[in-house]
Amino acid sequence: VEVTVCLDKPTKKRRATKVRVTGFGKEGREQGVVTKVKDDLNYAFIKCCDRADPAFFHFNDIEGQKAANGDEVEFNVGEGKGDGRLTAKRIRKLPHGTVSFERTLEGRFEG
């Protein structure tokens, strides 16, 4: 967040003005790949790296250009309005090769 601090002359108190969000933290961000793009309806789904269920999103929730199948993205997940499905918000495209779908298996394996 960027702010300009001004002195309020009548009260002699400092206050923040021109408050501007410059970015969001990485906390709670997930990654995935865009699949099932529905151009005519302005929505698509994301195959999530860390979840079995896909996340739904509207095109107006993605920063910059429109989404295409295979785009790698970073996003926040919420629950849809009343239907309980995963909804992706604040979606940002990532460079190709960023997203990994590796799974760590616990236990002892021989072979």
NUKOLPA-382135 format. One record per residue (C-alpha): residue number from 1; residue in one letter; x, y, z. Coordinates in Angstrom, 1 decimal, padded with zeros to 4 digits. Example, Ala and Ser with C-alpha at 12.3 -4.5 7.8 and 13.67 -1.06 7.14 Angstrom:
! residues 2
nr rest x y z
1 a 012.3 -004.5 007.8 .
2 s 013.7 -001.1 007.1 .
//
This chain:
! residues 111
nr rest x y z
1 v 000.0 000.0 000.0 .
2 e 001.2 003.5 -000.8 .
3 v 000.0 006.5 001.0 .
4 t 000.7 010.2 001.3 .
5 v 000.8 011.5 004.8 .
6 c -000.5 015.0 005.3 .
7 l -000.8 017.3 008.4 .
8 d -004.3 018.4 009.1 .
9 k -003.7 022.1 010.0 .
10 p -006.8 022.7 012.2 .
11 t -006.4 019.5 014.3 .
12 k -002.5 019.2 013.9 .
13 k -003.0 015.5 013.3 .
14 r -001.4 013.5 010.6 .
15 r -003.6 011.5 008.2 .
16 a -003.2 009.3 005.2 .
17 t -004.4 010.5 001.8 .
18 k -004.1 009.1 -001.7 .
19 v -004.2 005.5 -000.4 .
20 r -003.3 003.1 -003.3 .
21 v -003.0 -000.7 -003.2 .
22 t 000.2 -001.6 -005.1 .
23 g 000.0 -005.4 -004.7 .
24 f -001.3 -008.3 -002.7 .
25 g 000.7 -010.7 -000.5 .
26 k 001.3 -014.3 -001.5 .
27 e -000.5 -015.7 001.5 .
28 g -003.4 -017.9 000.5 .
29 r -002.5 -017.9 -003.2 .
30 e -002.8 -021.1 -005.2 .
31 q -001.7 -022.1 -008.7 .
32 g -003.3 -024.0 -011.6 .
33 v -003.9 -024.2 -015.3 .
34 v -006.9 -022.7 -017.1 .
35 t -009.2 -025.4 -018.7 .
36 k -012.7 -025.5 -020.2 .
37 v -012.9 -021.9 -021.4 .
38 k -016.4 -020.8 -022.3 .
39 d -015.8 -017.6 -024.4 .
40 d -019.5 -017.1 -025.3 .
41 l -020.4 -017.1 -021.6 .
42 n -017.3 -015.3 -020.2 .
43 y -016.2 -017.9 -017.7 .
44 a -013.8 -020.8 -017.4 .
45 f -012.4 -023.3 -014.9 .
46 i -008.9 -023.8 -013.4 .
47 k -007.4 -027.2 -012.7 .
48 c -005.9 -026.5 -009.3 .
49 c -002.5 -027.9 -008.2 .
50 d -003.5 -028.5 -004.6 .
51 r -007.2 -029.5 -004.9 .
52 a -009.1 -032.2 -006.7 .
53 d -012.0 -030.0 -007.7 .
54 p -011.7 -027.3 -010.4 .
55 a -012.2 -023.6 -009.5 .
56 f -014.7 -021.6 -011.5 .
57 f -014.0 -017.9 -012.5 .
58 h -015.5 -015.1 -014.6 .
59 f -013.3 -013.3 -017.1 .
60 n -013.6 -010.1 -015.1 .
61 d -011.7 -011.7 -012.2 .
62 i -008.5 -012.1 -014.3 .
63 e -005.9 -009.3 -014.4 .
64 g -005.0 -008.2 -017.9 .
65 q -005.8 -010.2 -021.0 .
66 k -008.6 -012.8 -021.5 .
67 a -007.8 -016.3 -020.4 .
68 a -007.1 -019.2 -022.8 .
69 n -006.8 -022.9 -022.3 .
70 g -003.4 -023.9 -021.0 .
71 d -002.7 -020.5 -019.3 .
72 e -000.9 -020.9 -016.0 .
73 v -002.3 -018.8 -013.3 .
74 e -002.1 -017.8 -009.6 .
75 f -005.3 -017.0 -007.7 .
76 n -007.2 -016.9 -004.4 .
77 v -010.0 -019.3 -003.8 .
78 g -013.4 -018.6 -002.2 .
79 e -016.7 -020.3 -002.1 .
80 g -019.4 -019.5 -004.8 .
81 k -022.6 -017.7 -003.9 .
82 g -024.9 -020.4 -002.4 .
83 d -023.8 -023.2 -004.7 .
84 g -020.7 -024.3 -002.7 .
85 r -018.3 -024.6 -005.7 .
86 l -014.8 -023.2 -005.6 .
87 t -014.5 -019.7 -007.1 .
88 a -011.1 -018.2 -008.2 .
89 k -010.6 -014.5 -007.5 .
90 r -007.7 -012.0 -008.2 .
91 i -006.3 -014.2 -011.0 .
92 r -002.9 -013.4 -012.4 .
93 k -001.3 -015.1 -015.4 .
94 l 002.1 -016.7 -014.8 .
95 p 004.9 -017.5 -017.2 .
96 h 004.6 -021.0 -018.8 .
97 g 006.5 -023.6 -016.9 .
98 t 005.8 -022.0 -013.5 .
99 v 003.0 -024.4 -012.4 .
100 s 003.8 -027.9 -011.2 .
101 f 001.4 -030.7 -010.5 .
102 e 003.8 -032.9 -008.5 .
103 r 002.3 -034.9 -005.7 .
104 t 004.3 -036.1 -002.7 .
105 l 003.5 -039.7 -001.6 .
106 e 004.1 -040.5 002.0 .
107 g 005.1 -044.0 003.0 .
108 r 007.7 -046.5 002.1 .
109 f 007.8 -047.9 -001.5 .
110 e 009.8 -050.6 -003.1 .
111 g 010.2 -051.4 -006.7 .
//
